[in-house]
Amino acid sequence: MFINQQVEIDTLPQISSVELKPISKNYFMIIILNKIVIYIIITGVFVAAKFKIQEEAFHDYFFYIVGMVIIGCLLNVVVSLLAFKKRKYAIRDKDVIYSKGLIVNSITTVPISRIQHIEESRSWLARQLNLATLKIFTAGESGSDLKIDGLPQEEARQINDFLSTRVNENN
């Protein structure tokens, strides 16, 4: 006999009761350095355009354009800082939770029972700051289902070991 009981929403566990841990503050340095490289490229394009474009109207408005680009860059840094503060995660007995986003906040929960494998990676800059990225892959999907950037390397290794042990226990 088929039974399909209704679940009372009020009795479900609340994600808001989970204490999420922020990622390493050092990761913000990587975000800012990446943005600085992009800003330097944008500035270089405008400076090159100043010498290549002969139209007088462009030269008349050049400093206004550069000023707007600088204001845009500063706003982008402020938004990045505010969004950075929203990057948090939690490792629980049965799942991994990751929250991110400023305007659109997303919370991703991956059950440990669905994890196929875990990958720990480190860019050159992340190695200099002793940081790592954990990529968690689940069954039936292409690419990583959850990527947590900015973990201290030792913490990433501990989480990797814990999750690997739990995944192997489930198999």
Helices and strands as residue ranges (DSSP letters): G 9-11, G 15-17, E 21-22, H 26-52, H 56-84, E 88-91, E 95-100, E 106-111, G 112-114, E 115-121, H 124-128, E 131-138, E 146-152, H 153-170
